Amino acid sequence: MWPVYALVAVALLQVPASSQLIPSQQASPVAERNTSLPAASIDPAQPVITVRGVCDKGSQPGECSKVITRKEFESLIDALNPSGQEISPSGRQNLAQAYVEALAFADAVRKAGAEESQQYREVLYWVRLRTMGDLYRRNLQEQFRNPSPEEIDAYYRQNLEFFEKVQLLRIVVPRENFSAGDKAEFDKQALAAAQAALARARKGEDPEQIQKDVYSGLGLERPPSASIGSYRRAELNEKEAAEVFSLRPGEISQVQVELKSYVIYKIKARETLKEDQVKAEIVREISQKKYRDAVNSVLNAAPAKFNEQYFGPMAPKPPMEPAPVPPQLVR
């Protein structure tokens, strides 16, 4: 999951929905920021936040202030906003307020002597480890975010079958009728109706009329429309997809047996989506695969052995989730 500190930071830097972003835009250094913003007139070395009473270690209370320059503040923004989106004035203000609060609490921790506690050291060590891992994963995301045109084209050509789309007509024959007394007997009647519907469909009769007649013959009301739109292979169950995508326009499937119905498909039209239509999907698939491979490479290089006498049998590790994408930072 995306770490809590990153989610908080992203929320603080939230970009208005009306903001426009060039997809290839990267985090820009202070000197290259939008000079039309009022903030751009501030010299990088000039203070933008001054917190009185917050002292560095070793300073005397009441005799110091913590000063954050524009350069330091915007370096923090760049670290929290790796995709380089323009930050709204309210986002800057939110982060500034949160920064001051964090400094105030950190100063209170030092004054209370909690920095020297074992609990503090252990938690800080754990947070450091998690932060390093989170930042590495985030860098992998950025590294693999934009596959080359050649990679996209190669993926498209190698996986053409997954970009096929069929426009379907469907005849549905319910296997259950709660008003019928004998469920097994009704199922037999439904199967016979499905077989008769298949024979009619293969003679070229209108699936819409067949659907109405099936419902009427079984004493059912409100038959669904036979026209169900267009589907891709992944949107059907594996068995149905295998048969449906083996058919040409005008051809009829076998009777498909589902849990609560018998189904017959007719292919009305068939097409292969163009590369431009599925480019975003391909980019996501390539990026996710590269991300998973890179993470697995790191984890496989550090196999671990756990003492089962202490931990008990270790549960199987769940499959890796897709690369986390921070909200409001998606291009």
PyMOL commands that set and color helices and strands:
alter all, ss='L'
color gray80, all
select helices_A, chain A and resi 4-12+30-32+38-41+70-80+89-111+114-116+118-144+149-158+160-163+183-202+207-217+233-235+238-244+275-300+308-311
alter helices_A, ss='H'
color red, helices_A
select strands_A, chain A and resi 47-52+65-69+164-174+227-232+256-257+261-272
alter strands_A, ss='S'
color yellow, strands_A
deselect
rebuild
show_as cartoon
